Amino acid sequence: MQIGDLAEKSGLSTDTLRYYEKIGLLPKPLRDAGGRRIYDETILRWVDFLARLKSTGMGIRKRQQYAALRAKGAASLTARRIMLEEHRQKVSDDIAALADMLTVLDEKIDLYKRMEAGEPVDPAFESCARTEHGARPGLKGRTDDNRAGAGSRTDPKT
């Protein structure tokens, strides 16, 4: 397949594919008699894998290192495995951090729902909600909008 076909099938632009080739993420392709790049179908799996590594937060330099190891063939199997194990740990840590953040967001959403419904909430949570919306810490019930001369807006629902 030619570069346009690879671009269409991979979802990457031809410019991106040429750039990936230039920086070593893609192996140098064969060329036809007219000098056009010719790729076999196996390149699609490699491009897909590179995209997956990118989506997990692996930077371009690490992907270049991995591609260079891959180009060495079987001699680099251990190094590639170790590199992927290290990256897997980073992804696992990222997932745990995101799961923690989901819990924080869920708690905040639940707090707002309870406040909107007029339910009593723990004063510490209510104070937290006001602080998040502009109150200065240490100024109980005061928001930036109710300083001298401003209206009195202490309702955390606003």
C-alpha positions in Angstrom: 0.0 0.0 0.0 1.1 3.6 -0.6 1.4 6.3 2.0 -2.1 7.6 1.2 -3.6 4.2 1.8 -1.7 3.9 5.1 -2.9 7.3 6.1 -6.5 6.4 5.4 -6.3 3.1 7.2 -4.4 4.3 10.2 -6.2 7.6 10.7 -2.9 9.5 10.6 -2.0 12.2 8.1 0.6 11.5 5.4 2.7 14.3 7.0 2.6 12.5 10.4 3.6 9.3 8.7 6.5 11.0 7.0 7.5 12.6 10.3 7.3 9.3 12.1 9.6 7.8 9.4 12.0 10.7 9.7 12.4 10.4 13.5 12.6 6.6 13.4 9.2 5.6 14.7 8.4 3.9 11.4 11.0 1.8 9.5 12.1 3.1 6.1 9.6 1.7 3.6 10.4 0.0 0.3 10.0 2.3 -2.7 8.5 1.5 -6.1 10.1 2.4 -9.4 8.7 5.9 -9.2 10.2 6.4 -5.7 6.8 6.2 -3.9 6.7 4.6 -0.5 5.3 1.1 -0.4 4.2 -0.5 2.9 3.0 -4.0 3.6 0.0 -4.7 5.8 2.0 -5.4 8.9 2.8 -1.7 9.3 -0.8 -1.1 10.3 -0.3 -3.2 13.5 2.9 -1.3 14.3 1.2 2.1 13.8 -1.7 1.0 15.9 0.6 -0.1 18.7 2.5 3.3 18.5 -0.9 5.1 18.8 -1.8 2.9 21.9 1.5 3.7 23.5 0.9 7.4 22.9 -2.6 7.2 24.3 -1.2 5.7 27.5 1.1 8.7 28.0 4.3 7.3 26.6 6.3 10.3 25.2 7.7 10.4 21.8 11.3 9.9 23.0 10.3 6.7 24.8 8.5 5.5 21.7 11.6 6.3 19.6 13.7 4.2 22.1 11.2 1.4 21.8 11.2 1.6 18.0 15.0 1.5 17.9 14.9 -1.6 20.2 12.3 -3.2 17.9 14.5 -2.6 14.9 17.2 -4.8 16.6 14.9 -7.8 16.5 15.1 -10.7 18.9 18.3 -9.4 20.5 16.2 -6.7 22.2 13.3 -8.7 23.5 14.3 -8.5 27.1 14.9 -4.7 26.9 11.6 -4.2 25.2 9.8 -6.3 27.8 11.4 -4.3 30.6 10.5 -1.1 29.0 6.9 -2.1 28.6 6.8 -3.4 32.2 8.0 -0.1 33.5 5.5 1.8 31.3 2.7 -0.6 32.5 3.5 0.4 36.1 3.2 4.1 35.1 -0.1 3.4 33.4 -1.3 1.4 36.4 -0.3 4.3 38.8 -2.1 6.8 36.5 -5.2 4.7 36.5 -5.1 4.6 40.3 -4.7 8.3 40.5 -7.6 8.8 38.1 -9.8 6.5 40.1 -9.0 8.5 43.2 -9.9 11.7 41.3 -13.2 10.1 40.2 -14.1 9.5 43.8 -13.3 13.1 44.6 -15.5 14.3 41.7 -18.3 11.9 42.7 -18.2 13.2 46.2 -18.3 16.8 45.0 -21.2 16.1 42.6 -23.1 14.4 45.4 -22.5 17.4 47.7 -23.8 19.8 45.1 -26.9 17.6 44.5 -27.6 17.6 48.2 -27.1 21.3 48.5 -29.3 22.0 45.5 -32.0 19.8 47.1 -31.8 21.9 50.3 -30.5 19.0 52.4 -28.4 19.8 55.4 -24.7 19.1 54.7 -21.7 18.8 57.0 -20.5 22.4 57.6 -17.0 21.4 56.6 -18.2 20.4 53.2 -20.3 23.5 52.8 -17.4 25.6 53.7 -15.3 23.7 51.2 -17.9 24.4 48.5 -17.9 28.2 49.3 -14.1 28.3 49.3 -14.0 26.6 46.0 -16.2 29.4 44.6 -14.2 32.4 45.6 -14.2 32.7 49.4 -10.9 33.4 51.0 -9.8 30.8 53.5 -10.1 32.0 57.0 -12.9 34.5 56.3 -15.9 32.4 57.4 -18.8 32.9 55.1 -17.2 35.7 53.2 -16.7 35.5 49.5 -14.8 37.8 47.3 -18.2 39.3 46.3 -19.2 40.4 49.8 -16.3 42.6 50.7 -17.1 46.2 51.7 -19.7 47.7 49.4 -20.5 44.5 47.5 -23.8 42.6 47.8 -24.1 39.9 50.4 -23.8 36.6 48.6 -23.1 33.9 51.1 -25.5 31.4 49.6 -23.2 28.5 48.4 -25.8 27.6 45.7 -24.9 30.7 43.7 
